[in-house]
């Protein structure tokens, strides 16, 4: 981040709140020309600071009312087993976030599905993946906070 100007950092902050920007508004906020703003955005994309642009969908409005946090332990931490498990889990559409973790569990997954029956179907798929020794599920009752914004 030390290679970024104050204007570029502010541009990142603005874009992560709303990537559907008004160029005139950006030029005023950043005190830059239109060309400079577009050039900076392109630079931030090319350097990997901006990975993608997405729409955040209300999961309940599309019928996905059941969120589960799953902790998983593998029976081995051999690199090939961990990599294969990671690859197979990443291919499961129901998994919206997944982390390799240190501590009691090896993985934490966030799974979003329609209902408990769909979750049961997901667990069947998950159980087909070899080398799982323990699965612990926690059902989300209510969201306290959901955000994609990083504070830097």
N, C-alpha and C positions, 0 to 999 in steps of 0.2 A: 504494500500500500504506500510505501514511502516514495514510490515513483509517480504517484498520482498527485495532480494539483488539487488545490482546495475546490476549484470549480468542478473537477472530475469527481471528487468525493461527493460533493453536493448533488451532482447529476445522478450518481448512483443512488443516493438517498431518495431523490425525487422519483426516479424510475421504478424503484422497488415498491413504492407506495401506489404508483399508477403508471404503467407502461404505455397507456393510451394518452400520451401527452399532447398538449397544444404547443406547437413550436413557438408561437409568439409568446406564450406564457413562460416557456423555458428561456427564451432569449432575454426576457426582462428579469427573471429571477437570477440568472447566472451572469447577466451583463455581458453577453456574447452575441455574435452574429449567428444567423441561421446556419450558415456554412460551418462555422466553428462548432456549433452544437452537434450537427450531423457528423462532422469529422470526429469529434470526441466520442460520440456513441459508437461509431464504427471502430475506433481504436479500442474502446472498452470491450466490445464484442470480440475483436481479433485477439486481444490479449487474454481472453477467457474470464474477465471480470463479470461480464454478462453472459450467462450460460444459455438462457432461453427466455422466451416470452410466453406466458400462459394465461389462460382464464381460470380463475378459481371458481369451481362449481359448488353450489350448495348441495351436499350429498343427499340430504333428505328430499329435496325437490326432484331428484332423479331416482328416488326409491332405495337409496342405500342408507338404511336406518340403524345398522348394527356395526359398531366399531369394537374391535377386540385388540388388546395388547398381548402379545404372545412372547414369553421367554422360553428359549430353547437351549438345551445343553446337548452337545454331541458326545459320542462315546470315544472320540479321538480328536486331537487337535493337530493331526498331521496335515501339512500344508495341502496335499492333494485332496484330502477329504474336506477340509474347510473350503477350498476353492470350488469343488464340485457342488457342495451344499449351497454355497453362495450363488452359484450360477443357476441352480435349479430353483431356488427361492425367488431370485430376481425375475424369473420367467413366469411366476404366478401373478396373474392380473389382480387378484384380490389384495396382494401386498402393496400398500401405497408408500410405506417407509420400511427400511430394514437396516439394522446396524449390527456389526460385529462388535461385541463388547468384552471387556475384561471383568472379572469378578465371578459371581456365582454362576451366571449364565453366559453362553457363548454368543447368543443372538437375541436381539429384541426386534420384533416385527409389529407393525401396525397394519391391521387387516380391516378392510371396510367391505361389508357385504349387505345383502338385502335384509336378512333375518336369521334367527338361530338355525333354521334348516339349511340355509346357504352356508352358514359357518360350519355346520356338520359336514357338508359336502367338501368344503375347503380342507377340513382336518383330515378327511380321507385322502385327498391329494397330497397333503403334507406328509402323511404317514407312509406314503409310497417312496419318499426320499430316504435313502439308507443313512445309517449312522446317527440317528436321533436317539438319545438316551432319556431325555426328560422334556416334557412340554408343560408349561404352566400358562393358563389363560386368565386374563382379567378383562371383564366386560365393562366398557365405558358407559357410565350412567348419565354423565353430563359433562359438557366441555367447560372448563374454566377459562382457557385461552387457546386460541388457534391463530397462528401468525406465520407469515413467510418472511417478515421483515427482519433483517439483521441490523443491529445497532452498533455502529462503528464510528 
